[in-house]
Amino acid sequence: MDQALLRSLFDRENVDPRCYSFGNTAPEERYSLERTYAGWSVYYDERGHRRDERTYEDLDAACRDMLERVLRDPTTRRRT
């Protein structure tokens, strides 16, 4: 899995794009997937603090973690 597939899965599940980001330029209060010196980090950015950060050697594992976190959180869905 990569970011493109992850984004399409989020779209299919009606996830608000403001609830996640790829890269380290994310505003606060969102899930992030970021390439780091140690691999790929997945975390929730809350008031400038990385909460529940986990680092993975490969992108696939990081994307799967991000997918699970975002879909488990009911506040990530678009309001219609």
Biopython code that builds the backbone (N, CA, C, O; Angstrom):
import numpy as np
from Bio.PDB.StructureBuilder import StructureBuilder

atoms = [
    (1, "MET", "N", (0.861, -1.176, 0.000)),
    (1, "MET", "CA", (0.000, 0.000, 0.000)),
    (1, "MET", "C", (0.907, 1.238, 0.000)),
    (1, "MET", "O", (1.998, 1.227, 0.570)),
    (2, "ASP", "N", (0.438, 2.282, -0.639)),
    (2, "ASP", "CA", (1.150, 3.558, -0.645)),
    (2, "ASP", "C", (0.159, 4.690, -0.385)),
    (2, "ASP", "O", (-1.029, 4.448, -0.173)),
    (3, "GLN", "N", (0.659, 5.936, -0.402)),
    (3, "GLN", "CA", (-0.204, 7.069, -0.072)),
    (3, "GLN", "C", (-1.353, 7.238, -1.069)),
    (3, "GLN", "O", (-2.450, 7.635, -0.677)),
    (4, "ALA", "N", (-1.120, 6.947, -2.341)),
    (4, "ALA", "CA", (-2.184, 7.093, -3.345)),
    (4, "ALA", "C", (-3.336, 6.124, -3.060)),
    (4, "ALA", "O", (-4.503, 6.512, -3.100)),
    (5, "LEU", "N", (-3.005, 4.880, -2.775)),
    (5, "LEU", "CA", (-4.048, 3.901, -2.451)),
    (5, "LEU", "C", (-4.727, 4.270, -1.143)),
    (5, "LEU", "O", (-5.949, 4.174, -1.025)),
    (6, "LEU", "N", (-3.948, 4.686, -0.170)),
    (6, "LEU", "CA", (-4.517, 5.094, 1.112)),
    (6, "LEU", "C", (-5.500, 6.246, 0.933)),
    (6, "LEU", "O", (-6.589, 6.231, 1.507)),
    (7, "ARG", "N", (-5.124, 7.231, 0.149)),
    (7, "ARG", "CA", (-6.017, 8.372, -0.122)),
    (7, "ARG", "C", (-7.313, 7.901, -0.804)),
    (7, "ARG", "O", (-8.397, 8.381, -0.473)),
    (8, "SER", "N", (-7.200, 6.977, -1.740)),
    (8, "SER", "CA", (-8.413, 6.498, -2.418)),
    (8, "SER", "C", (-9.304, 5.710, -1.456)),
    (8, "SER", "O", (-10.529, 5.794, -1.549)),
    (9, "LEU", "N", (-8.716, 4.955, -0.543)),
    (9, "LEU", "CA", (-9.517, 4.251, 0.464)),
    (9, "LEU", "C", (-10.206, 5.234, 1.402)),
    (9, "LEU", "O", (-11.359, 5.032, 1.785)),
    (10, "PHE", "N", (-9.503, 6.291, 1.768)),
    (10, "PHE", "CA", (-10.122, 7.321, 2.603)),
    (10, "PHE", "C", (-11.282, 7.984, 1.870)),
    (10, "PHE", "O", (-12.332, 8.230, 2.464)),
    (11, "ASP", "N", (-11.101, 8.274, 0.593)),
    (11, "ASP", "CA", (-12.184, 8.869, -0.196)),
    (11, "ASP", "C", (-13.391, 7.942, -0.232)),
    (11, "ASP", "O", (-14.527, 8.384, -0.064)),
    (12, "ARG", "N", (-13.142, 6.665, -0.449)),
    (12, "ARG", "CA", (-14.231, 5.686, -0.509)),
    (12, "ARG", "C", (-14.985, 5.604, 0.813)),
    (12, "ARG", "O", (-16.194, 5.376, 0.833)),
    (13, "GLU", "N", (-14.271, 5.789, 1.907)),
    (13, "GLU", "CA", (-14.876, 5.724, 3.245)),
    (13, "GLU", "C", (-15.381, 7.079, 3.735)),
    (13, "GLU", "O", (-15.780, 7.218, 4.891)),
    (14, "ASN", "N", (-15.361, 8.076, 2.850)),
    (14, "ASN", "CA", (-15.887, 9.407, 3.153)),
    (14, "ASN", "C", (-15.115, 10.108, 4.288)),
    (14, "ASN", "O", (-15.707, 10.799, 5.117)),
    (15, "VAL", "N", (-13.803, 9.919, 4.306)),
    (15, "VAL", "CA", (-12.949, 10.563, 5.313)),
    (15, "VAL", "C", (-12.663, 11.997, 4.873)),
    (15, "VAL", "O", (-12.307, 12.246, 3.721)),
    (16, "ASP", "N", (-12.820, 12.914, 5.785)),
    (16, "ASP", "CA", (-12.541, 14.324, 5.528)),
    (16, "ASP", "C", (-11.032, 14.502, 5.329)),
    (16, "ASP", "O", (-10.260, 14.122, 6.209)),
    (17, "PRO", "N", (-10.590, 15.063, 4.206)),
    (17, "PRO", "CA", (-9.161, 15.224, 3.949)),
    (17, "PRO", "C", (-8.445, 16.124, 4.962)),
    (17, "PRO", "O", (-7.218, 16.087, 5.058)),
    (18, "ARG", "N", (-9.180, 16.914, 5.699)),
    (18, "ARG", "CA", (-8.557, 17.752, 6.736)),
    (18, "ARG", "C", (-8.154, 16.941, 7.962)),
    (18, "ARG", "O", (-7.496, 17.465, 8.860)),
    (19, "CYS", "N", (-8.543, 15.670, 8.008)),
    (19, "CYS", "CA", (-8.259, 14.826, 9.175)),
    (19, "CYS", "C", (-6.947, 14.051, 9.057)),
    (19, "CYS", "O", (-6.556, 13.350, 9.990)),
    (20, "TYR", "N", (-6.266, 14.171, 7.912)),
    (20, "TYR", "CA", (-5.014, 13.439, 7.736)),
    (20, "TYR", "C", (-4.076, 14.206, 6.821)),
    (20, "TYR", "O", (-4.487, 15.097, 6.079)),
    (21, "SER", "N", (-2.797, 13.833, 6.895)),
    (21, "SER", "CA", (-1.818, 14.430, 5.990)),
    (21, "SER", "C", (-0.669, 13.463, 5.765)),
    (21, "SER", "O", (-0.422, 12.552, 6.557)),
    (22, "PHE", "N", (0.019, 13.690, 4.669)),
    (22, "PHE", "CA", (1.227, 12.940, 4.330)),
    (22, "PHE", "C", (2.364, 13.950, 4.285)),
    (22, "PHE", "O", (2.365, 14.848, 3.444)),
    (23, "GLY", "N", (3.306, 13.811, 5.163)),
    (23, "GLY", "CA", (4.411, 14.757, 5.234)),
    (23, "GLY", "C", (4.418, 15.468, 6.560)),
    (23, "GLY", "O", (3.529, 15.264, 7.386)),
    (24, "ASN", "N", (5.412, 16.299, 6.769)),
    (24, "ASN", "CA", (5.572, 16.936, 8.075)),
    (24, "ASN", "C", (5.039, 18.358, 8.124)),
    (24, "ASN", "O", (5.397, 19.102, 9.037)),
    (25, "THR", "N", (4.213, 18.759, 7.196)),
    (25, "THR", "CA", (3.678, 20.116, 7.180)),
    (25, "THR", "C", (2.234, 20.169, 7.663)),
    (25, "THR", "O", (1.499, 21.109, 7.361)),
    (26, "ALA", "N", (1.842, 19.158, 8.409)),
    (26, "ALA", "CA", (0.444, 19.042, 8.821)),
    (26, "ALA", "C", (0.075, 20.060, 9.884)),
    (26, "ALA", "O", (0.822, 20.279, 10.837)),
    (27, "PRO", "N", (-1.065, 20.670, 9.715)),
    (27, "PRO", "CA", (-1.599, 21.471, 10.816)),
    (27, "PRO", "C", (-1.949, 20.549, 11.983)),
    (27, "PRO", "O", (-1.984, 19.327, 11.838)),
    (28, "GLU", "N", (-2.197, 21.132, 13.093)),
    (28, "GLU", "CA", (-2.521, 20.336, 14.268)),
    (28, "GLU", "C", (-3.866, 19.624, 14.126)),
    (28, "GLU", "O", (-4.678, 19.931, 13.253)),
    (29, "GLU", "N", (-4.058, 18.663, 15.021)),
    (29, "GLU", "CA", (-5.318, 17.929, 15.146)),
    (29, "GLU", "C", (-5.625, 17.090, 13.905)),
    (29, "GLU", "O", (-6.707, 17.186, 13.327)),
    (30, "ARG", "N", (-4.667, 16.278, 13.514)),
    (30, "ARG", "CA", (-4.887, 15.345, 12.412)),
    (30, "ARG", "C", (-3.898, 14.198, 12.474)),
    (30, "ARG", "O", (-2.853, 14.279, 13.121)),
    (31, "TYR", "N", (-4.257, 13.128, 11.783)),
    (31, "TYR", "CA", (-3.381, 11.971, 11.679)),
    (31, "TYR", "C", (-2.345, 12.249, 10.601)),
    (31, "TYR", "O", (-2.654, 12.844, 9.569)),
    (32, "SER", "N", (-1.114, 11.815, 10.847)),
    (32, "SER", "CA", (-0.043, 12.091, 9.896)),
    (32, "SER", "C", (0.774, 10.845, 9.593)),
    (32, "SER", "O", (1.001, 9.990, 10.449)),
    (33, "LEU", "N", (1.203, 10.781, 8.348)),
    (33, "LEU", "CA", (2.131, 9.762, 7.873)),
    (33, "LEU", "C", (3.315, 10.527, 7.314)),
    (33, "LEU", "O", (3.161, 11.349, 6.411)),
    (34, "GLU", "N", (4.502, 10.254, 7.854)),
    (34, "GLU", "CA", (5.662, 11.065, 7.509)),
    (34, "GLU", "C", (6.902, 10.194, 7.313)),
    (34, "GLU", "O", (7.166, 9.281, 8.096)),
    (35, "ARG", "N", (7.647, 10.488, 6.267)),
    (35, "ARG", "CA", (8.938, 9.825, 6.044)),
    (35, "ARG", "C", (9.953, 10.436, 7.001)),
    (35, "ARG", "O", (10.078, 11.659, 7.072)),
    (36, "THR", "N", (10.676, 9.601, 7.734)),
    (36, "THR", "CA", (11.677, 10.083, 8.680)),
    (36, "THR", "C", (13.004, 9.371, 8.416)),
    (36, "THR", "O", (13.078, 8.474, 7.577)),
    (37, "TYR", "N", (14.023, 9.766, 9.120)),
    (37, "TYR", "CA", (15.331, 9.130, 8.964)),
    (37, "TYR", "C", (15.281, 7.648, 9.336)),
    (37, "TYR", "O", (16.078, 6.857, 8.830)),
    (38, "ALA", "N", (14.354, 7.265, 10.213)),
    (38, "ALA", "CA", (14.248, 5.888, 10.688)),
    (38, "ALA", "C", (13.260, 5.051, 9.887)),
    (38, "ALA", "O", (13.147, 3.848, 10.126)),
    (39, "GLY", "N", (12.551, 5.644, 8.956)),
    (39, "GLY", "CA", (11.551, 4.923, 8.168)),
    (39, "GLY", "C", (10.317, 5.768, 7.951)),
    (39, "GLY", "O", (10.398, 6.870, 7.409)),
    (40, "TRP", "N", (9.169, 5.254, 8.374)),
    (40, "TRP", "CA", (7.879, 5.932, 8.218)),
    (40, "TRP", "C", (7.216, 6.055, 9.575)),
    (40, "TRP", "O", (7.069, 5.058, 10.282)),
    (41, "SER", "N", (6.814, 7.253, 9.950)),
    (41, "SER", "CA", (6.149, 7.488, 11.233)),
    (41, "SER", "C", (4.673, 7.785, 11.026)),
    (41, "SER", "O", (4.284, 8.500, 10.104)),
    (42, "VAL", "N", (3.869, 7.220, 11.903)),
    (42, "VAL", "CA", (2.430, 7.455, 11.931)),
    (42, "VAL", "C", (2.114, 7.981, 13.323)),
    (42, "VAL", "O", (2.555, 7.415, 14.323)),
    (43, "TYR", "N", (1.351, 9.065, 13.385)),
    (43, "TYR", "CA", (1.031, 9.667, 14.673)),
    (43, "TYR", "C", (-0.178, 10.577, 14.541)),
    (43, "TYR", "O", (-0.632, 10.886, 13.440)),
    (44, "TYR", "N", (-0.686, 10.999, 15.693)),
    (44, "TYR", "CA", (-1.742, 11.994, 15.734)),
    (44, "TYR", "C", (-1.119, 13.281, 16.258)),
    (44, "TYR", "O", (-0.544, 13.293, 17.347)),
    (45, "ASP", "N", (-1.228, 14.356, 15.500)),
    (45, "ASP", "CA", (-0.685, 15.646, 15.904)),
    (45, "ASP", "C", (-1.744, 16.371, 16.723)),
    (45, "ASP", "O", (-2.805, 16.735, 16.216)),
    (46, "GLU", "N", (-1.434, 16.571, 17.989)),
    (46, "GLU", "CA", (-2.354, 17.244, 18.897)),
    (46, "GLU", "C", (-1.632, 18.397, 19.581)),
    (46, "GLU", "O", (-0.780, 18.193, 20.446)),
    (47, "ARG", "N", (-1.989, 19.602, 19.180)),
    (47, "ARG", "CA", (-1.380, 20.808, 19.747)),
    (47, "ARG", "C", (0.140, 20.796, 19.648)),
    (47, "ARG", "O", (0.846, 21.190, 20.576)),
    (48, "GLY", "N", (0.621, 20.339, 18.507)),
    (48, "GLY", "CA", (2.058, 20.326, 18.263)),
    (48, "GLY", "C", (2.807, 19.144, 18.853)),
    (48, "GLY", "O", (4.031, 19.072, 18.744)),
    (49, "HIS", "N", (2.090, 18.217, 19.476)),
    (49, "HIS", "CA", (2.717, 17.036, 20.069)),
    (49, "HIS", "C", (2.315, 15.802, 19.274)),
    (49, "HIS", "O", (1.155, 15.644, 18.895)),
    (50, "ARG", "N", (3.271, 14.945, 19.030)),
    (50, "ARG", "CA", (3.006, 13.688, 18.325)),
    (50, "ARG", "C", (2.503, 12.660, 19.331)),
    (50, "ARG", "O", (3.243, 12.222, 20.212)),
    (51, "ARG", "N", (1.267, 12.292, 19.194)),
    (51, "ARG", "CA", (0.649, 11.320, 20.100)),
    (51, "ARG", "C", (0.659, 9.940, 19.452)),
    (51, "ARG", "O", (0.420, 9.804, 18.252)),
    (52, "ASP", "N", (0.936, 8.932, 20.249)),
    (52, "ASP", "CA", (0.888, 7.529, 19.807)),
    (52, "ASP", "C", (1.735, 7.289, 18.557)),
    (52, "ASP", "O", (1.311, 6.580, 17.644)),
    (53, "GLU", "N", (2.910, 7.869, 18.518)),
    (53, "GLU", "CA", (3.767, 7.724, 17.332)),
    (53, "GLU", "C", (4.355, 6.317, 17.263)),
    (53, "GLU", "O", (4.843, 5.766, 18.250)),
    (54, "ARG", "N", (4.286, 5.764, 16.063)),
    (54, "ARG", "CA", (4.901, 4.473, 15.771)),
    (54, "ARG", "C", (5.703, 4.630, 14.493)),
    (54, "ARG", "O", (5.289, 5.329, 13.568)),
    (55, "THR", "N", (6.839, 3.980, 14.449)),
    (55, "THR", "CA", (7.718, 4.052, 13.284)),
    (55, "THR", "C", (7.844, 2.672, 12.657)),
    (55, "THR", "O", (7.979, 1.663, 13.349)),
    (56, "TYR", "N", (7.798, 2.654, 11.338)),
    (56, "TYR", "CA", (7.865, 1.417, 10.566)),
    (56, "TYR", "C", (8.993, 1.510, 9.548)),
    (56, "TYR", "O", (9.311, 2.589, 9.048)),
    (57, "GLU", "N", (9.589, 0.366, 9.252)),
    (57, "GLU", "CA", (10.642, 0.335, 8.243)),
    (57, "GLU", "C", (10.079, 0.451, 6.835)),
    (57, "GLU", "O", (10.726, 1.004, 5.945)),
    (58, "ASP", "N", (8.876, -0.070, 6.633)),
    (58, "ASP", "CA", (8.327, -0.032, 5.273)),
    (58, "ASP", "C", (7.015, 0.745, 5.210)),
    (58, "ASP", "O", (6.258, 0.816, 6.177)),
    (59, "LEU", "N", (6.780, 1.316, 4.052)),
    (59, "LEU", "CA", (5.608, 2.159, 3.811)),
    (59, "LEU", "C", (4.307, 1.390, 3.945)),
    (59, "LEU", "O", (3.332, 1.926, 4.472)),
    (60, "ASP", "N", (4.264, 0.153, 3.483)),
    (60, "ASP", "CA", (3.037, -0.636, 3.537)),
    (60, "ASP", "C", (2.525, -0.769, 4.969)),
    (60, "ASP", "O", (1.342, -0.542, 5.223)),
    (61, "ALA", "N", (3.390, -1.129, 5.897)),
    (61, "ALA", "CA", (2.978, -1.289, 7.298)),
    (61, "ALA", "C", (2.508, 0.037, 7.880)),
    (61, "ALA", "O", (1.532, 0.078, 8.630)),
    (62, "ALA", "N", (3.199, 1.119, 7.539)),
    (62, "ALA", "CA", (2.797, 2.439, 8.039)),
    (62, "ALA", "C", (1.423, 2.828, 7.498)),
    (62, "ALA", "O", (0.588, 3.346, 8.239)),
    (63, "CYS", "N", (1.190, 2.585, 6.229)),
    (63, "CYS", "CA", (-0.109, 2.915, 5.625)),
    (63, "CYS", "C", (-1.233, 2.100, 6.252)),
    (63, "CYS", "O", (-2.324, 2.619, 6.489)),
    (64, "ARG", "N", (-0.973, 0.849, 6.515)),
    (64, "ARG", "CA", (-1.997, 0.004, 7.144)),
    (64, "ARG", "C", (-2.343, 0.496, 8.551)),
    (64, "ARG", "O", (-3.507, 0.486, 8.950)),
    (65, "ASP", "N", (-1.332, 0.921, 9.290)),
    (65, "ASP", "CA", (-1.578, 1.486, 10.619)),
    (65, "ASP", "C", (-2.396, 2.769, 10.503)),
    (65, "ASP", "O", (-3.363, 2.966, 11.238)),
    (66, "MET", "N", (-2.005, 3.631, 9.584)),
    (66, "MET", "CA", (-2.731, 4.900, 9.385)),
    (66, "MET", "C", (-4.184, 4.627, 9.000)),
    (66, "MET", "O", (-5.095, 5.269, 9.523)),
    (67, "LEU", "N", (-4.402, 3.690, 8.099)),
    (67, "LEU", "CA", (-5.754, 3.337, 7.677)),
    (67, "LEU", "C", (-6.588, 2.891, 8.877)),
    (67, "LEU", "O", (-7.719, 3.341, 9.058)),
    (68, "GLU", "N", (-6.031, 2.019, 9.680)),
    (68, "GLU", "CA", (-6.762, 1.522, 10.846)),
    (68, "GLU", "C", (-7.099, 2.648, 11.823)),
    (68, "GLU", "O", (-8.224, 2.730, 12.316)),
    (69, "ARG", "N", (-6.139, 3.501, 12.096)),
    (69, "ARG", "CA", (-6.373, 4.595, 13.042)),
    (69, "ARG", "C", (-7.468, 5.543, 12.555)),
    (69, "ARG", "O", (-8.382, 5.893, 13.301)),
    (70, "VAL", "N", (-7.360, 5.947, 11.302)),
    (70, "VAL", "CA", (-8.310, 6.923, 10.764)),
    (70, "VAL", "C", (-9.715, 6.338, 10.683)),
    (70, "VAL", "O", (-10.683, 7.010, 11.039)),
    (71, "LEU", "N", (-9.841, 5.107, 10.225)),
    (71, "LEU", "CA", (-11.173, 4.508, 10.099)),
    (71, "LEU", "C", (-11.784, 4.174, 11.456)),
    (71, "LEU", "O", (-13.007, 4.141, 11.591)),
    (72, "ARG", "N", (-10.956, 3.928, 12.449)),
    (72, "ARG", "CA", (-11.457, 3.633, 13.798)),
    (72, "ARG", "C", (-12.024, 4.882, 14.483)),
    (72, "ARG", "O", (-12.838, 4.779, 15.401)),
    (73, "ASP", "N", (-11.590, 6.050, 14.033)),
    (73, "ASP", "CA", (-12.019, 7.317, 14.646)),
    (73, "ASP", "C", (-13.254, 7.858, 13.919)),
    (73, "ASP", "O", (-13.137, 8.290, 12.772)),
    (74, "PRO", "N", (-14.425, 7.849, 14.549)),
    (74, "PRO", "CA", (-15.641, 8.284, 13.873)),
    (74, "PRO", "C", (-15.663, 9.797, 13.556)),
    (74, "PRO", "O", (-16.471, 10.240, 12.740)),
    (75, "THR", "N", (-14.799, 10.571, 14.181)),
    (75, "THR", "CA", (-14.781, 12.015, 13.924)),
    (75, "THR", "C", (-14.092, 12.373, 12.615)),
    (75, "THR", "O", (-14.084, 13.542, 12.229)),
    (76, "THR", "N", (-13.511, 11.391, 11.920)),
    (76, "THR", "CA", (-12.795, 11.684, 10.679)),
    (76, "THR", "C", (-13.698, 11.727, 9.455)),
    (76, "THR", "O", (-13.244, 12.110, 8.377)),
    (77, "ARG", "N", (-14.945, 11.351, 9.590)),
    (77, "ARG", "CA", (-15.840, 11.298, 8.432)),
    (77, "ARG", "C", (-16.373, 12.679, 8.080)),
    (77, "ARG", "O", (-16.584, 13.519, 8.954)),
    (78, "ARG", "N", (-16.589, 12.902, 6.781)),
    (78, "ARG", "CA", (-17.187, 14.147, 6.315)),
    (78, "ARG", "C", (-18.605, 14.241, 6.818)),
    (78, "ARG", "O", (-19.326, 13.246, 6.888)),
    (79, "ARG", "N", (-18.989, 15.432, 7.163)),
    (79, "ARG", "CA", (-20.383, 15.659, 7.573)),
    (79, "ARG", "C", (-21.189, 16.017, 6.337)),
    (79, "ARG", "O", (-20.816, 16.915, 5.581)),
    (80, "THR", "N", (-22.269, 15.329, 6.140)),
    (80, "THR", "CA", (-23.087, 15.579, 4.943)),
    (80, "THR", "C", (-24.393, 16.227, 5.278)),
    (80, "THR", "O", (-25.193, 16.502, 4.383)),
]
sb = StructureBuilder()
sb.init_structure("model")
sb.init_model(0)
sb.init_chain("A")
sb.init_seg("    ")
for serial, (resi, resn, name, xyz) in enumerate(atoms, 1):
    if name == "N":
        sb.init_residue(resn, " ", resi, " ")
    sb.init_atom(name, np.array(xyz, "f"), 0.0, 1.0, " ", f" {name:<3s}", serial, name[0])
structure = sb.get_structure()
